[in-house]
Amino acid sequence: MELKNSEQKNLGGEHGGHKKKEVVVTVDGKTFQVPEGTYVVSEFKKLVGVDPSKELDEVVHGELKPLDDNQKIHIKGGEVFISHARQGGSS
């Protein structure tokens, strides 16, 4: 689900009368333009069309960094994310 310019205006790109800079992120091999800023992971997943039942990991220096749905992430542009089915319970 790639976002078109007409859809971007509804993504919270305006704040206090100032337009936020749009940056490019990659999620599951697809690029998205989103407003730069801080997001709760669960809200970011909605923004880029990731199923809420899936986990989201950020690729950092070639390694997967699991993200909790309630965690905050700062999007600056260039981030890469991968979604996947949730793993079984912990022991």
N, CA, C and O atoms as a GROMACS GRO file, in nm:
protein
  364
    1MET      N    1   0.084  -0.117   0.000
    1MET     CA    2   0.000   0.000   0.000
    1MET      C    3   0.088   0.123   0.000
    1MET      O    4   0.125   0.172   0.107
    2GLU      N    5   0.122   0.172  -0.113
    2GLU     CA    6   0.202   0.293  -0.121
    2GLU      C    7   0.111   0.414  -0.120
    2GLU      O    8   0.002   0.412  -0.178
    3LEU      N    9   0.156   0.518  -0.053
    3LEU     CA   10   0.072   0.635  -0.034
    3LEU      C   11   0.089   0.736  -0.146
    3LEU      O   12   0.200   0.764  -0.191
    4LYS      N   13  -0.022   0.789  -0.189
    4LYS     CA   14  -0.021   0.893  -0.292
    4LYS      C   15  -0.024   1.029  -0.223
    4LYS      O   16  -0.065   1.040  -0.108
    5ASN      N   17   0.019   1.132  -0.295
    5ASN     CA   18   0.023   1.265  -0.236
    5ASN      C   19  -0.111   1.307  -0.177
    5ASN      O   20  -0.114   1.369  -0.072
    6SER      N   21  -0.221   1.273  -0.244
    6SER     CA   22  -0.352   1.314  -0.195
    6SER      C   23  -0.388   1.244  -0.064
    6SER      O   24  -0.468   1.297   0.013
    7GLU      N   25  -0.330   1.127  -0.037
    7GLU     CA   26  -0.359   1.055   0.085
    7GLU      C   27  -0.271   1.103   0.201
    7GLU      O   28  -0.308   1.089   0.317
    8GLN      N   29  -0.156   1.158   0.170
    8GLN     CA   30  -0.061   1.195   0.273
    8GLN      C   31  -0.112   1.305   0.364
    8GLN      O   32  -0.074   1.310   0.481
    9LYS      N   33  -0.196   1.394   0.314
    9LYS     CA   34  -0.242   1.505   0.397
    9LYS      C   35  -0.323   1.458   0.517
    9LYS      O   36  -0.339   1.533   0.613
   10ASN      N   37  -0.375   1.335   0.513
   10ASN     CA   38  -0.455   1.283   0.624
   10ASN      C   39  -0.371   1.204   0.724
   10ASN      O   40  -0.428   1.141   0.812
   11LEU      N   41  -0.241   1.206   0.713
   11LEU     CA   42  -0.156   1.123   0.798
   11LEU      C   43  -0.092   1.200   0.913
   11LEU      O   44   0.006   1.154   0.972
   12GLY      N   45  -0.144   1.315   0.944
   12GLY     CA   46  -0.086   1.391   1.055
   12GLY      C   47   0.033   1.473   1.013
   12GLY      O   48   0.116   1.506   1.097
   13GLY      N   49   0.044   1.506   0.888
   13GLY     CA   50   0.156   1.585   0.840
   13GLY      C   51   0.150   1.731   0.881
   13GLY      O   52   0.249   1.803   0.864
   14GLU      N   53   0.040   1.775   0.933
   14GLU     CA   54   0.026   1.913   0.979
   14GLU      C   55   0.025   1.911   1.132
   14GLU      O   56  -0.043   1.829   1.192
   15HIS      N   57   0.099   2.002   1.193
   15HIS     CA   58   0.097   2.011   1.338
   15HIS      C   59   0.118   2.157   1.375
   15HIS      O   60   0.222   2.215   1.345
   16GLY      N   61   0.020   2.214   1.440
   16GLY     CA   62   0.033   2.353   1.484
   16GLY      C   63   0.055   2.449   1.370
   16GLY      O   64   0.121   2.552   1.387
   17GLY      N   65   0.000   2.418   1.252
   17GLY     CA   66   0.014   2.507   1.138
   17GLY      C   67   0.142   2.490   1.061
   17GLY      O   68   0.161   2.554   0.957
   18HIS      N   69   0.232   2.405   1.108
   18HIS     CA   70   0.359   2.381   1.039
   18HIS      C   71   0.355   2.244   0.974
   18HIS      O   72   0.321   2.144   1.037
   19LYS      N   73   0.391   2.240   0.847
   19LYS     CA   74   0.394   2.112   0.777
   19LYS      C   75   0.523   2.039   0.812
   19LYS      O   76   0.632   2.096   0.803
   20LYS      N   77   0.509   1.913   0.853
   20LYS     CA   78   0.627   1.833   0.885
   20LYS      C   79   0.692   1.786   0.756
   20LYS      O   80   0.626   1.765   0.654
   21LYS      N   81   0.823   1.769   0.763
   21LYS     CA   82   0.899   1.718   0.650
   21LYS      C   83   0.859   1.573   0.624
   21LYS      O   84   0.850   1.493   0.717
   22GLU      N   85   0.836   1.540   0.499
   22GLU     CA   86   0.804   1.402   0.461
   22GLU      C   87   0.935   1.328   0.433
   22GLU      O   88   1.024   1.380   0.365
   23VAL      N   89   0.945   1.206   0.486
   23VAL     CA   90   1.065   1.125   0.467
   23VAL      C   91   1.023   0.988   0.414
   23VAL      O   92   0.906   0.951   0.421
   24VAL      N   93   1.121   0.915   0.361
   24VAL     CA   94   1.094   0.784   0.303
   24VAL      C   95   1.142   0.676   0.398
   24VAL      O   96   1.254   0.680   0.448
   25VAL      N   97   1.054   0.577   0.423
   25VAL     CA   98   1.089   0.458   0.500
   25VAL      C   99   1.054   0.336   0.415
   25VAL      O  100   0.974   0.346   0.321
   26THR      N  101   1.112   0.223   0.446
   26THR     CA  102   1.084   0.098   0.374
   26THR      C  103   1.023  -0.001   0.472
   26THR      O  104   1.080  -0.027   0.579
   27VAL      N  105   0.908  -0.057   0.435
   27VAL     CA  106   0.841  -0.158   0.518
   27VAL      C  107   0.808  -0.277   0.429
   27VAL      O  108   0.735  -0.264   0.331
   28ASP      N  109   0.863  -0.392   0.463
   28ASP     CA  110   0.841  -0.514   0.386
   28ASP      C  111   0.873  -0.495   0.238
   28ASP      O  112   0.802  -0.545   0.151
   29GLY      N  113   0.981  -0.422   0.210
   29GLY     CA  114   1.027  -0.404   0.073
   29GLY      C  115   0.955  -0.296  -0.005
   29GLY      O  116   0.987  -0.272  -0.121
   30LYS      N  117   0.857  -0.228   0.057
   30LYS     CA  118   0.784  -0.120  -0.010
   30LYS      C  119   0.823   0.013   0.052
   30LYS      O  120   0.845   0.021   0.173
   31THR      N  121   0.831   0.116  -0.029
   31THR     CA  122   0.866   0.248   0.024
   31THR      C  123   0.739   0.328   0.053
   31THR      O  124   0.640   0.319  -0.019
   32PHE      N  125   0.747   0.407   0.158
   32PHE     CA  126   0.637   0.492   0.201
   32PHE      C  127   0.691   0.630   0.235
   32PHE      O  128   0.802   0.642   0.288
   33GLN      N  129   0.614   0.733   0.204
   33GLN     CA  130   0.647   0.868   0.248
   33GLN      C  131   0.560   0.898   0.368
   33GLN      O  132   0.437   0.891   0.360
   34VAL      N  133   0.623   0.930   0.481
   34VAL     CA  134   0.551   0.960   0.604
   34VAL      C  135   0.608   1.087   0.664
   34VAL      O  136   0.723   1.122   0.638
   35PRO      N  137   0.528   1.157   0.745
   35PRO     CA  138   0.582   1.275   0.814
   35PRO      C  139   0.690   1.234   0.913
   35PRO      O  140   0.672   1.139   0.989
   36GLU      N  141   0.800   1.307   0.914
   36GLU     CA  142   0.907   1.284   1.010
   36GLU      C  143   0.851   1.307   1.150
   36GLU      O  144   0.767   1.395   1.170
   37GLY      N  145   0.898   1.229   1.246
   37GLY     CA  146   0.855   1.252   1.383
   37GLY      C  147   0.855   1.126   1.466
   37GLY      O  148   0.906   1.022   1.425
   38THR      N  149   0.797   1.137   1.586
   38THR     CA  150   0.792   1.027   1.680
   38THR      C  151   0.655   0.962   1.674
   38THR      O  152   0.552   1.030   1.673
   39TYR      N  153   0.655   0.829   1.670
   39TYR     CA  154   0.532   0.751   1.660
   39TYR      C  155   0.532   0.641   1.765
   39TYR      O  156   0.638   0.588   1.800
   40VAL      N  157   0.415   0.605   1.816
   40VAL     CA  158   0.398   0.480   1.890
   40VAL      C  159   0.395   0.372   1.783
   40VAL      O  160   0.330   0.390   1.680
   41VAL      N  161   0.465   0.262   1.805
   41VAL     CA  162   0.479   0.157   1.703
   41VAL      C  163   0.344   0.113   1.648
   41VAL      O  164   0.329   0.097   1.527
   42SER      N  165   0.244   0.094   1.736
   42SER     CA  166   0.112   0.049   1.688
   42SER      C  167   0.050   0.149   1.592
   42SER      O  168  -0.017   0.109   1.496
   43GLU      N  169   0.069   0.279   1.614
   43GLU     CA  170   0.016   0.381   1.524
   43GLU      C  171   0.095   0.384   1.392
   43GLU      O  172   0.038   0.402   1.285
   44PHE      N  173   0.227   0.366   1.402
   44PHE     CA  174   0.310   0.362   1.282
   44PHE      C  175   0.269   0.244   1.194
   44PHE      O  176   0.264   0.258   1.071
   45LYS      N  177   0.240   0.129   1.256
   45LYS     CA  178   0.196   0.012   1.179
   45LYS      C  179   0.068   0.043   1.102
   45LYS      O  180   0.055   0.006   0.985
   46LYS      N  181  -0.027   0.112   1.165
   46LYS     CA  182  -0.151   0.151   1.096
   46LYS      C  183  -0.118   0.242   0.978
   46LYS      O  184  -0.174   0.226   0.869
   47LEU      N  185  -0.029   0.337   1.000
   47LEU     CA  186   0.007   0.435   0.898
   47LEU      C  187   0.062   0.370   0.772
   47LEU      O  188   0.033   0.415   0.661
   48VAL      N  189   0.140   0.265   0.789
   48VAL     CA  190   0.203   0.200   0.673
   48VAL      C  191   0.134   0.069   0.633
   48VAL      O  192   0.186  -0.004   0.549
   49GLY      N  193   0.020   0.039   0.693
   49GLY     CA  194  -0.060  -0.075   0.650
   49GLY      C  195  -0.013  -0.211   0.698
   49GLY      O  196  -0.038  -0.312   0.632
   50VAL      N  197   0.056  -0.216   0.812
   50VAL     CA  198   0.098  -0.344   0.868
   50VAL      C  199  -0.015  -0.397   0.957
   50VAL      O  200  -0.068  -0.324   1.041
   51ASP      N  201  -0.050  -0.524   0.938
   51ASP     CA  202  -0.154  -0.589   1.017
   51ASP      C  203  -0.121  -0.575   1.166
   51ASP      O  204  -0.009  -0.606   1.207
   52PRO      N  205  -0.216  -0.527   1.248
   52PRO     CA  206  -0.189  -0.509   1.392
   52PRO      C  207  -0.151  -0.637   1.464
   52PRO      O  208  -0.088  -0.632   1.569
   53SER      N  209  -0.188  -0.753   1.409
   53SER     CA  210  -0.155  -0.879   1.475
   53SER      C  211  -0.010  -0.920   1.450
   53SER      O  212   0.040  -1.014   1.513
   54LYS      N  213   0.058  -0.852   1.360
   54LYS     CA  214   0.198  -0.885   1.330
   54LYS      C  215   0.294  -0.804   1.415
   54LYS      O  216   0.261  -0.695   1.463
   55GLU      N  217   0.414  -0.859   1.433
   55GLU     CA  218   0.521  -0.787   1.500
   55GLU      C  219   0.597  -0.705   1.396
   55GLU      O  220   0.599  -0.741   1.278
   56LEU      N  221   0.658  -0.597   1.440
   56LEU     CA  222   0.738  -0.514   1.351
   56LEU      C  223   0.880  -0.509   1.407
   56LEU      O  224   0.900  -0.481   1.525
   57ASP      N  225   0.977  -0.535   1.320
   57ASP     CA  226   1.118  -0.525   1.357
   57ASP      C  227   1.181  -0.416   1.271
   57ASP      O  228   1.143  -0.396   1.156
   58GLU      N  229   1.278  -0.346   1.329
   58GLU     CA  230   1.356  -0.250   1.252
   58GLU      C  231   1.491  -0.314   1.220
   58GLU      O  232   1.552  -0.378   1.305
   59VAL      N  233   1.536  -0.295   1.096
   59VAL     CA  234   1.667  -0.345   1.056
   59VAL      C  235   1.769  -0.238   1.092
   59VAL      O  236   1.768  -0.128   1.036
   60VAL      N  237   1.858  -0.270   1.186
   60VAL     CA  238   1.960  -0.177   1.233
   60VAL      C  239   2.096  -0.243   1.216
   60VAL      O  240   2.124  -0.344   1.280
   61HIS      N  241   2.179  -0.186   1.130
   61HIS     CA  242   2.314  -0.241   1.102
   61HIS      C  243   2.306  -0.389   1.065
   61HIS      O  244   2.389  -0.469   1.109
   62GLY      N  245   2.205  -0.425   0.984
   62GLY     CA  246   2.192  -0.560   0.935
   62GLY      C  247   2.129  -0.658   1.032
   62GLY      O  248   2.115  -0.776   1.000
   63GLU      N  249   2.090  -0.612   1.151
   63GLU     CA  250   2.027  -0.699   1.250
   63GLU      C  251   1.885  -0.654   1.276
   63GLU      O  252   1.854  -0.536   1.268
   64LEU      N  253   1.797  -0.751   1.309
   64LEU     CA  254   1.658  -0.719   1.339
   64LEU      C  255   1.644  -0.676   1.484
   64LEU      O  256   1.689  -0.745   1.576
   65LYS      N  257   1.580  -0.561   1.504
   65LYS     CA  258   1.556  -0.508   1.637
   65LYS      C  259   1.405  -0.513   1.661
   65LYS      O  260   1.332  -0.433   1.602
   66PRO      N  261   1.356  -0.605   1.746
   66PRO     CA  262   1.212  -0.617   1.771
   66PRO      C  263   1.158  -0.488   1.833
   66PRO      O  264   1.222  -0.427   1.919
   67LEU      N  265   1.038  -0.448   1.789
   67LEU     CA  266   0.973  -0.329   1.840
   67LEU      C  267   0.844  -0.367   1.912
   67LEU      O  268   0.762  -0.440   1.857
   68ASP      N  269   0.827  -0.319   2.032
   68ASP     CA  270   0.704  -0.342   2.107
   68ASP      C  271   0.597  -0.245   2.056
   68ASP      O  272   0.628  -0.130   2.023
   69ASP      N  273   0.472  -0.290   2.049
   69ASP     CA  274   0.364  -0.205   1.996
   69ASP      C  275   0.346  -0.076   2.075
   69ASP      O  276   0.298   0.023   2.019
   70ASN      N  277   0.382  -0.074   2.203
   70ASN     CA  278   0.365   0.046   2.286
   70ASN      C  279   0.489   0.135   2.290
   70ASN      O  280   0.488   0.241   2.352
   71GLN      N  281   0.595   0.091   2.225
   71GLN     CA  282   0.721   0.163   2.222
   71GLN      C  283   0.710   0.283   2.128
   71GLN      O  284   0.634   0.281   2.032
   72LYS      N  285   0.788   0.388   2.156
   72LYS     CA  286   0.793   0.503   2.065
   72LYS      C  287   0.918   0.491   1.978
   72LYS      O  288   1.025   0.450   2.024
   73ILE      N  289   0.902   0.526   1.851
   73ILE     CA  290   1.015   0.528   1.758
   73ILE      C  291   1.020   0.665   1.693
   73ILE      O  292   0.918   0.730   1.672
   74HIS      N  293   1.141   0.708   1.661
   74HIS     CA  294   1.158   0.837   1.592
   74HIS      C  295   1.195   0.810   1.447
   74HIS      O  296   1.295   0.745   1.418
   75ILE      N  297   1.113   0.861   1.357
   75ILE     CA  298   1.135   0.842   1.214
   75ILE      C  299   1.206   0.965   1.159
   75ILE      O  300   1.154   1.077   1.165
   76LYS      N  301   1.326   0.943   1.105
   76LYS     CA  302   1.406   1.051   1.046
   76LYS      C  303   1.416   1.036   0.895
   76LYS      O  304   1.453   1.130   0.825
   77GLY      N  305   1.383   0.916   0.845
   77GLY     CA  306   1.398   0.886   0.703
   77GLY      C  307   1.507   0.784   0.683
   77GLY      O  308   1.612   0.790   0.746
   78GLY      N  309   1.481   0.688   0.593
   78GLY     CA  310   1.580   0.586   0.562
   78GLY      C  311   1.566   0.460   0.646
   78GLY      O  312   1.639   0.364   0.624
   79GLU      N  313   1.475   0.459   0.743
   79GLU     CA  314   1.458   0.340   0.826
   79GLU      C  315   1.400   0.225   0.743
   79GLU      O  316   1.327   0.247   0.646
   80VAL      N  317   1.435   0.103   0.783
   80VAL     CA  318   1.386  -0.017   0.715
   80VAL      C  319   1.321  -0.106   0.821
   80VAL      O  320   1.379  -0.133   0.926
   81PHE      N  321   1.199  -0.152   0.790
   81PHE     CA  322   1.123  -0.235   0.883
   81PHE      C  323   1.076  -0.362   0.814
   81PHE      O  324   1.056  -0.364   0.692
   82ILE      N  325   1.059  -0.468   0.893
   82ILE     CA  326   1.006  -0.595   0.843
   82ILE      C  327   0.898  -0.641   0.941
   82ILE      O  328   0.920  -0.643   1.062
   83SER      N  329   0.782  -0.678   0.887
   83SER     CA  330   0.676  -0.733   0.973
   83SER      C  331   0.675  -0.884   0.959
   83SER      O  332   0.716  -0.939   0.857
   84HIS      N  333   0.628  -0.951   1.063
   84HIS     CA  334   0.620  -1.098   1.062
   84HIS      C  335   0.520  -1.143   1.166
   84HIS      O  336   0.482  -1.068   1.256
   85ALA      N  337   0.476  -1.269   1.153
   85ALA     CA  338   0.382  -1.327   1.249
   85ALA      C  339   0.446  -1.328   1.387
   85ALA      O  340   0.567  -1.347   1.401
   86ARG      N  341   0.364  -1.307   1.488
   86ARG     CA  342   0.416  -1.310   1.625
   86ARG      C  343   0.469  -1.448   1.659
   86ARG      O  344   0.415  -1.549   1.615
   87GLN      N  345   0.575  -1.449   1.739
   87GLN     CA  346   0.636  -1.575   1.782
   87GLN      C  347   0.557  -1.630   1.900
   87GLN      O  348   0.480  -1.559   1.962
   88GLY      N  349   0.578  -1.759   1.929
   88GLY     CA  350   0.510  -1.823   2.043
   88GLY      C  351   0.548  -1.759   2.174
   88GLY      O  352   0.637  -1.674   2.180
   89GLY      N  353   0.481  -1.800   2.280
   89GLY     CA  354   0.504  -1.745   2.414
   89GLY      C  355   0.646  -1.771   2.462
   89GLY      O  356   0.716  -1.859   2.411
   90SER      N  357   0.686  -1.693   2.563
   90SER     CA  358   0.820  -1.710   2.618
   90SER      C  359   0.818  -1.815   2.727
   90SER      O  360   0.712  -1.849   2.781
   91SER      N  361   0.936  -1.868   2.758
   91SER     CA  362   0.942  -1.971   2.862
   91SER      C  363   1.014  -1.922   2.983
   91SER      O  364   1.029  -1.996   3.080
   0.00000   0.00000   0.00000
